[in-house]
Amino acid sequence: MFGYIMPEKPELKIKEYDIYRAYYCGVCKSIGKRHGQIERMTLTYDAAFLAMLLCSTLNIETKLVKESCIVHPIKKSFVTYNEIIDYSSDINIILAYNNIKDKWEDDKSKVALVAMAVLKKSYKKLMVEHSEKCAIINKRLGDLSLLEKAKCDSIDAAAEPFAKLMEEVLDYNKLDDKTRQVLRWLGYNLGKWIYLIDAFDDLEDDIKSASYNPLLTHFKYNGSGDGISEFKNQIRGQIEFILLYCLGEAAKAFELLATNENKGILENILYIGMLSKTDKILCKRSCGKGEKSV
Amino acid sequence: MKNPYEVLGVKQGASEEEIKKAYRDQVKKYHPDQYQDNPLSKLAEEKLKEINEAYEYVSGKGQTTKASNGWSGRSAAAGSQGSQGSQGGDESFKQVRMLINNGNIADAEALLESIPNKNAEWFYLRGLLFMKKGWYNEAVMNMKQAVNMDPSNYEYRDALNKMNANSNVYRGNANNRGYGAGPNFCDMCTCLWCSDSMCECCGGDLIGCC
């Protein structure tokens, strides 16, 4: 996960903002308790969304407690804990470990190696605890690296393994079959959106380092450095179409879930936060402005 | 049965107008047209049925049965749309359409790939299959190919238009929730400039320096 799934802060109510923070801090603290303090640095917004979505689907009431935190030692803030928060923190570690491993294999950076060593212990523990999920996630990432090595030129085929990975992540096995089917379609489309928006976001870097990017192979990029913005202009419309289609399908799946708790925040993320992220990365609104964290 | 008020998303004791509006919004949201070519279409249909039943219960009048029949009738029509369009087509194309309608995507795909005659209908069906799998880029490319090969065919053009409309529906939904509603910097400047000019017209001044 890459932290693309965020709420649009100005559109949240203050109450909703506190609740969102409680989930975010809950996942962070759960990582600290279950895996270790340094591991908390791998926390992404996506994990907070996962926790909130599953809690809402399972109709788990949000119980807020006020706690202090080592990152902000003086101010106490709201936190919430439950088994879903723990599940999200586990998933966060599994994906962070694989993400760093992938980086290490790509560029052999020392930072990645150190981070891998730190996460290794928790990852091994999780391989036992969530053996089924880990096996599928590994299979998908294996498929992905095969496609990357073969320089796959179909956008859909390249995005498939990650979409299927997210499908698995959202499929929480204590839910009934119908809900799981809906969650899988929601996950599939979110995964596809994440993979493709990340591919568009990385275009410049991938051209510089001559790395694989499905958009470069699909649209047959052959220009030099200054051709990038021209290339982006050419493909923007088609990429926007695919990204919005994914979001539209994800939203349709979401509407079929019996979510009640925190529905406003989830709608904010799915309808406004992710659209605003899409527009920002495709450079349609407030181009070039720095992103603020929530 | 679930609490019908909850299903419709209104408070118990809501007025007739409120209930009607909520009902209309819900029907729009889960309408079969929205979930066409979506793997969750069956679940959307069930949800719509639940909404119709809830509305019938809450309003407790005969007129609603008419509405419910109307919607379910349309849903059935949407489901069979695919098979209607197949007139004049090859026998195996008909079979592919049947497999798609039954949700048997893998078999439909295998059968379609084995057909040597790659005409407009072949590309249309391939687009439809990609759609169901979530391969939107491939789907739209195949649909475009079908429309190019047979521009007069309504079914192909309609499918392509629907795909393009889908992303707009999502954006429209976000706009309804307030996305992009705030004034941008340019609007604020223009507003300030206009106010200043107006004040100056009346002999006052809003911005002292100009």
Boltz contact constraints between the chains, C-beta under 6 A:
constraints:
  - contact:
      token1: [A, 11]
      token2: [B, 178]
      max_distance: 6.0
  - contact:
      token1: [A, 155]
      token2: [B, 137]
      max_distance: 6.0
  - contact:
      token1: [A, 156]
      token2: [B, 135]
      max_distance: 6.0
  - contact:
      token1: [A, 156]
      token2: [B, 137]
      max_distance: 6.0
  - contact:
      token1: [A, 156]
      token2: [B, 138]
      max_distance: 6.0
  - contact:
      token1: [A, 185]
      token2: [B, 39]
      max_distance: 6.0
  - contact:
      token1: [A, 185]
      token2: [B, 40]
      max_distance: 6.0
  - contact:
      token1: [A, 188]
      token2: [B, 134]
      max_distance: 6.0
  - contact:
      token1: [A, 241]
      token2: [B, 167]
      max_distance: 6.0
  - contact:
      token1: [A, 242]
      token2: [B, 136]
      max_distance: 6.0
  - contact:
      token1: [A, 242]
      token2: [B, 137]
      max_distance: 6.0
  - contact:
      token1: [A, 244]
      token2: [B, 167]
      max_distance: 6.0
  - contact:
      token1: [A, 244]
      token2: [B, 170]
      max_distance: 6.0
  - contact:
      token1: [A, 245]
      token2: [B, 136]
      max_distance: 6.0
  - contact:
      token1: [A, 245]
      token2: [B, 166]
      max_distance: 6.0
  - contact:
      token1: [A, 245]
      token2: [B, 167]
      max_distance: 6.0
  - contact:
      token1: [A, 247]
      token2: [B, 170]
      max_distance: 6.0
  - contact:
      token1: [A, 248]
      token2: [B, 166]
      max_distance: 6.0
  - contact:
      token1: [A, 248]
      token2: [B, 167]
      max_distance: 6.0
  - contact:
      token1: [A, 248]
      token2: [B, 170]
      max_distance: 6.0
  - contact:
      token1: [A, 255]
      token2: [B, 29]
      max_distance: 6.0
  - contact:
      token1: [A, 256]
      token2: [B, 40]
      max_distance: 6.0
  - contact:
      token1: [A, 256]
      token2: [B, 43]
      max_distance: 6.0
  - contact:
      token1: [A, 271]
      token2: [B, 173]
      max_distance: 6.0
  - contact:
      token1: [A, 271]
      token2: [B, 174]
      max_distance: 6.0
  - contact:
      token1: [A, 271]
      token2: [B, 177]
      max_distance: 6.0
  - contact:
      token1: [A, 272]
      token2: [B, 174]
      max_distance: 6.0
  - contact:
      token1: [A, 272]
      token2: [B, 177]
      max_distance: 6.0
  - contact:
      token1: [A, 272]
      token2: [B, 179]
      max_distance: 6.0
  - contact:
      token1: [A, 275]
      token2: [B, 174]
      max_distance: 6.0
